[in-house]
Amino acid sequence: MDFVQILGLTAGSCTTIAFLPQVIKTWKSRSAKDLSLGMFSFFCFGVLLWLIYGIYQHDIPVIGANLVTLMLASTLLFFKLRFKD
């Protein structure tokens, strides 16, 4: 693994892990009233496109980061639809 891949994996890990506190907070509070449905819908779609791009490019950092980010962001989107306030 070269420096550029390590850099990409580190960057992807940081931006992906950033979603974890929001997922945990939303899960514990059972409230997603402050989350924007439109923003998370578009964000999930954009991350899905990045994931597809990464697959086509065989870019492991892009695939890994966007796969996990899509799971976390989709979880928040699910909470937004599930926890009606």
BAVEX-772133 format. One record per residue (C-alpha): residue number from 1; z, y, x; residue in one letter. Coordinates in steps of 0.02 Angstrom, whole numbers, padded with zeros to 5 digits. Layout:
BEGIN
- seq, pz, py, px, type
- NUM, Z, Y, X, A
...
//
This chain:
BEGIN
- seq, pz, py, px, type
- 1, 00000, 00000, 00000, M
- 2, -00050, 00167, 00074, D
- 3, 00036, 00336, 00066, F
- 4, -00073, 00400, -00077, V
- 5, -00029, 00251, -00188, Q
- 6, 00156, 00271, -00148, I
- 7, 00141, 00456, -00190, L
- 8, 00055, 00414, -00355, G
- 9, 00184, 00283, -00401, L
- 10, 00326, 00402, -00360, T
- 11, 00249, 00544, -00461, A
- 12, 00212, 00428, -00607, G
- 13, 00389, 00359, -00602, S
- 14, 00466, 00532, -00608, C
- 15, 00361, 00594, -00754, T
- 16, 00385, 00431, -00848, T
- 17, 00573, 00420, -00823, I
- 18, 00585, 00598, -00890, A
- 19, 00557, 00526, -01065, F
- 20, 00703, 00406, -01055, L
- 21, 00844, 00531, -01095, P
- 22, 00751, 00590, -01251, Q
- 23, 00722, 00411, -01310, V
- 24, 00907, 00370, -01285, I
- 25, 00966, 00530, -01369, K
- 26, 00852, 00505, -01518, T
- 27, 00904, 00323, -01535, W
- 28, 01091, 00364, -01528, K
- 29, 01082, 00513, -01646, S
- 30, 00958, 00430, -01764, R
- 31, 00879, 00601, -01781, S
- 32, 00706, 00657, -01728, A
- 33, 00700, 00817, -01829, K
- 34, 00673, 00924, -01674, D
- 35, 00526, 00821, -01612, L
- 36, 00351, 00879, -01656, S
- 37, 00249, 00745, -01745, L
- 38, 00086, 00831, -01698, G
- 39, 00132, 00849, -01515, M
- 40, 00187, 00668, -01494, F
- 41, 00035, 00604, -01589, S
- 42, -00085, 00698, -01475, F
- 43, 00018, 00657, -01322, F
- 44, 00014, 00470, -01360, C
- 45, -00173, 00478, -01386, F
- 46, -00196, 00571, -01221, G
- 47, -00087, 00446, -01127, V
- 48, -00187, 00303, -01205, L
- 49, -00346, 00384, -01138, L
- 50, -00267, 00401, -00965, W
- 51, -00219, 00217, -00972, L
- 52, -00397, 00168, -01015, I
- 53, -00460, 00279, -00874, Y
- 54, -00339, 00198, -00751, G
- 55, -00396, 00025, -00804, I
- 56, -00578, 00071, -00777, Y
- 57, -00538, 00147, -00608, Q
- 58, -00423, 00003, -00557, H
- 59, -00292, 00135, -00514, D
- 60, -00122, 00048, -00513, I
- 61, -00015, 00208, -00513, P
- 62, -00112, 00280, -00661, V
- 63, -00104, 00115, -00756, I
- 64, 00081, 00086, -00724, G
- 65, 00139, 00262, -00761, A
- 66, 00036, 00281, -00918, N
- 67, 00078, 00109, -00986, L
- 68, 00265, 00144, -00976, V
- 69, 00244, 00325, -01035, T
- 70, 00143, 00264, -01185, L
- 71, 00282, 00142, -01230, M
- 72, 00417, 00276, -01218, L
- 73, 00316, 00411, -01307, A
- 74, 00264, 00288, -01442, S
- 75, 00447, 00243, -01466, T
- 76, 00485, 00427, -01496, L
- 77, 00338, 00438, -01616, L
- 78, 00405, 00286, -01707, F
- 79, 00578, 00365, -01716, F
- 80, 00501, 00524, -01785, K
- 81, 00420, 00425, -01926, L
- 82, 00571, 00311, -01952, R
- 83, 00716, 00433, -01947, F
- 84, 00668, 00548, -02089, K
- 85, 00785, 00699, -02094, D
//
